[in-house]
């Protein structure tokens, strides 16, 4: 049984409504490639933050936090409990930590840095960033152009180092600081996950994933880097553009999914606060959301 069914059963038992924390369920029409809860599943329990954007529109973590807070407040006003479900660490952070320091980046500065990237290359931007941060770049990935650009913009706009900006950011309250949050991570064995990935990939393709992506492409999918770059969608787009053979789709999607799962498991183990870890094979509705344990919460 997957997390969708466990979430439905717990919500039904607990009188809860579900808030999605999946980075792709926002988008209308992105159904097969996201394993979006079906109409029947959503009829069992009210779901929120699903199908709220067109595929060409972009979601930011600030906008997500705002949408999530509105949904949570409305659910609470109805006297129901809230169950947040999903595996996107980027958006999950908005429940656990501050999401913005309200630093405004002038459009002129954004354009300047973007032009510098195109003209001088990533290495030049990293060199400039290092000069502004003599104590080091911390956890910043210098090989990631978007992260380097954003970091340089912030340093130039504020006149501060990344470390100083991070310190100020960490002192801000979380959007959900007034809520008690209990975290549970369902963890399946690697061999079970690998088998499920292969089955799910074949099912998605058999159900018409390539046709779904073709329809989304006509609605502007490629205007949204986050959506068009998602696993399953980017591989199908490559086929539709004539860049990859269709025969390789299942293998490529399954391999990319396994790599993402490995990355997610590492993130959850190292970045989440203390939380329960329950082997998926041993999970029950009663054990899903007990009070969080002490220690670092790692298995």
C-alpha positions in Angstrom: 0.0 0.0 0.0 1.3 3.4 -0.9 1.2 6.8 0.9 -1.9 7.9 -0.9 -4.0 5.0 0.5 -2.4 5.4 4.0 -3.2 9.1 3.9 -6.8 8.5 3.0 -7.3 5.9 5.7 -5.8 8.0 8.4 -7.8 11.1 7.3 -11.0 9.1 7.2 -10.3 7.7 10.7 -9.2 11.1 12.1 -11.7 13.5 10.5 -8.9 15.2 8.6 -8.6 17.0 5.3 -5.5 16.6 3.1 -3.2 19.4 2.0 -0.9 18.4 -0.9 2.8 19.0 -0.5 3.8 17.6 -3.9 5.6 20.0 -6.4 3.5 18.8 -9.4 0.0 18.2 -8.2 -0.7 21.9 -8.5 -0.9 21.6 -12.2 -4.1 20.9 -14.1 -3.7 18.1 -16.6 -0.5 16.7 -15.1 -2.3 13.5 -13.9 -0.6 10.3 -15.0 3.0 11.4 -14.6 2.3 12.6 -11.0 0.2 9.7 -9.8 -2.3 12.3 -8.8 -5.1 11.1 -6.5 -8.1 10.0 -8.6 -11.5 11.6 -8.5 -12.7 8.7 -6.5 -9.9 9.1 -3.9 -10.5 12.8 -3.6 -14.2 12.1 -3.1 -13.3 10.1 0.0 -11.4 13.0 1.7 -11.3 16.7 0.8 -7.9 17.6 -0.9 -6.4 21.0 -1.2 -3.7 22.6 -3.5 -4.4 20.2 -6.3 -5.2 21.5 -9.8 -4.9 25.1 -8.8 -2.5 26.2 -11.7 -2.2 25.9 -15.4 0.9 24.0 -16.5 2.5 27.2 -17.9 2.2 29.0 -14.5 4.9 28.8 -11.9 4.6 28.1 -8.2 7.0 29.7 -5.7 7.6 28.6 -2.1 6.3 31.9 -0.9 3.1 31.5 -2.9 2.9 27.9 -1.7 3.2 28.9 2.0 0.4 31.5 1.5 -1.9 28.9 -0.2 -1.1 26.3 2.4 -1.8 28.7 5.3 -5.2 29.7 3.7 -6.1 26.0 3.3 -5.0 25.1 6.8 -6.9 28.0 8.4 -10.1 27.1 6.5 -9.8 23.4 7.5 -9.3 24.4 11.2 -12.3 26.7 11.0 -14.4 23.7 10.0 -13.1 21.9 13.1 -11.2 19.3 11.1 -7.6 18.1 11.5 -5.0 18.7 8.8 -2.9 16.0 7.1 -0.1 17.3 4.8 1.0 14.6 2.3 3.8 14.6 -0.2 7.5 14.2 -0.8 8.6 17.6 -2.0 11.2 18.8 0.6 11.3 22.2 -1.1 7.7 22.9 -0.2 7.7 20.9 3.0 10.2 23.4 4.4 7.4 26.0 4.5 5.7 24.1 7.3 9.0 23.8 9.3 11.0 27.0 8.7 10.8 30.5 7.4 10.4 30.8 3.6 11.5 34.3 2.9 13.5 37.2 4.4 11.6 39.8 2.4 14.7 41.0 0.6 13.7 42.6 -2.6 15.9 42.2 -5.7 15.6 45.1 -8.1 14.8 44.1 -11.6 17.8 46.0 -12.9 20.1 43.9 -10.7 18.4 40.7 -11.8 19.0 41.6 -15.4 22.6 42.6 -14.7 23.5 39.3 -13.1 21.6 37.3 -15.7 23.5 39.1 -18.5 26.8 38.5 -16.6 26.1 34.8 -16.6 25.4 34.7 -20.3 28.4 36.9 -21.1 31.1 35.7 -18.7 29.9 32.2 -17.7 29.3 30.5 -14.4 32.9 30.4 -13.2 33.1 34.2 -13.3 30.0 34.6 -11.2 31.3 32.1 -8.7 34.6 34.0 -8.5 32.7 37.2 -7.9 30.6 35.6 -5.2 33.7 34.2 -3.4 35.1 37.7 -3.2 32.0 38.9 -1.5 32.1 35.9 0.9 35.7 35.5 2.1 34.6 33.1 4.8 33.3 30.7 2.2 30.0 29.9 0.4 28.7 27.4 3.0 26.4 24.8 1.5 25.9 26.6 -1.8 26.4 24.3 -4.8 28.8 26.3 -7.1 27.9 24.1 -10.0 24.3 25.1 -9.9 23.8 28.2 -12.0 20.4 29.1 -10.6 21.6 28.9 -7.0 24.8 30.9 -7.8 22.7 33.6 -9.6 20.2 33.9 -6.7 23.0 34.0 -4.1 25.0 36.7 -6.0 21.8 38.8 -6.4 21.1 38.6 -2.7 24.6 39.6 -1.7 24.7 42.5 -4.1 21.2 43.7 -3.1 21.9 43.5 0.6 25.6 44.3 0.9 25.8 41.3 3.2 27.5 37.9 3.1 25.6 34.6 2.6 26.3 33.7 6.2 24.8 36.9 7.6 21.8 36.5 5.3 21.3 33.0 6.5 21.5 34.0 10.2 18.9 36.7 9.7 16.7 34.3 7.7 16.9 31.6 10.4 15.7 34.0 13.0 12.4 34.6 11.2 9.3 32.6 12.3 7.9 29.8 10.3 4.5 30.4 8.7 3.2 27.6 10.9 5.0 28.4 14.1 1.7 28.5 15.9 0.9 24.9 14.9 1.9 21.6 16.5 3.5 19.6 13.7 4.0 15.8 13.9 6.1 14.2 11.2 6.0 10.6 10.0 8.1 9.2 7.2 7.1 5.9 5.7 10.1 4.1 4.4 9.9 1.2 2.0 12.8 -1.3 1.5 15.0 -0.3 -1.5 14.1 -3.5 -3.5 10.4 -2.9 -2.9 10.7 0.7 -4.1 12.7 -0.4 -7.2 10.0 -2.9 -8.2 7.2 -0.4 -7.6 9.0 2.2 -9.7 9.2 -0.2 -12.6 5.6 -1.2 -12.3 4.4 2.4 -12.0 6.4 3.5 -15.0 5.0 0.8 -17.2 1.4 1.6 -16.0 1.9 5.4 -16.7 3.1 4.8 -20.2 0.4 2.2 -20.9 -2.3 4.6 -19.6 -1.2 7.3 -22.1 1.5 9.4 -20.5 3.0 10.4 -23.9 -0.4 11.7 -25.0 -0.8 13.6 -21.8 2.5 15.3 -22.3 1.6 16.2 -25.9 -1.6 17.8 -24.7 0.2 19.7 -21.9 2.8 20.9 -24.4 0.0 22.6 -26.4 -1.0 24.3 -23.1 2.4 25.8 -22.5 4.1 23.2 -20.4 7.5 24.1 -21.8 7.1 27.6 -20.5 7.4 26.2 -16.9 10.9 24.9 -16.2 9.9 23.1 -13.0 7.0 21.3 -14.6 8.6 20.5 -17.9 11.8 19.3 -16.2 10.0 16.9 -13.9 10.7 13.2 -14.3 8.5 11.5 -16.8 7.6 14.8 -18.5 11.1 15.8 -19.6 11.7 12.4 -21.1 8.4 12.4 -22.9 9.1 15.9 -24.2 12.4 14.7 -25.6 10.6 12.0 -27.5 8.0 14.5 -28.8 10.8 16.8 -30.0 12.4 13.8 -31.8 15.5 13.9 -29.5 15.0 10.4 -28.0 13.5 7.1 -29.2 10.2 6.2 -27.6 11.5 2.7 -27.0 13.8 4.1 -24.3 11.1 5.9 -22.3 10.4 3.3 -19.7 14.1 2.6 -19.0 15.0 6.3 -18.7 12.0 7.3 -16.6 12.5 4.4 -14.2 16.3 5.2 -13.8 15.6 8.9 -13.2 13.0 8.0 -10.6 15.3 5.7 -8.7 17.9 8.5 -8.6 15.4 11.0 -7.3 14.2 8.5 -4.6 17.8 8.1 -3.4 18.2 11.8 -3.2 14.9 12.3 -1.4 15.7 9.6 1.2 19.0 11.3 2.0 17.3 14.7 2.3 14.6 13.4 4.6 17.1 11.6 6.8 19.4 14.6 7.2 17.2 17.7 6.9 14.0 16.9 8.8 13.6 17.7 12.5 12.9 14.7 14.9 10.3 12.5 13.4 8.9 9.0 13.3 10.2 6.6 10.7 7.9 3.6 10.1 8.8 0.8 7.8 6.0 0.8 5.2 5.4 -2.9 5.7 4.7 -2.4 9.4 2.6 0.7 9.2 -0.9 0.9 10.7 -3.4 3.8 10.9 -2.8 4.0 14.6 1.0 4.3 14.5 1.2 6.9 11.7 1.2 10.0 13.8 2.3 9.4 17.3 4.2 12.2 19.2 7.7 12.8 17.7 10.6 11.0 19.4 13.6 12.6 20.9 17.1 12.5 19.3 17.7 13.4 15.8 14.8 11.3 14.3 17.0 9.3 12.0 16.6 5.6 11.5 
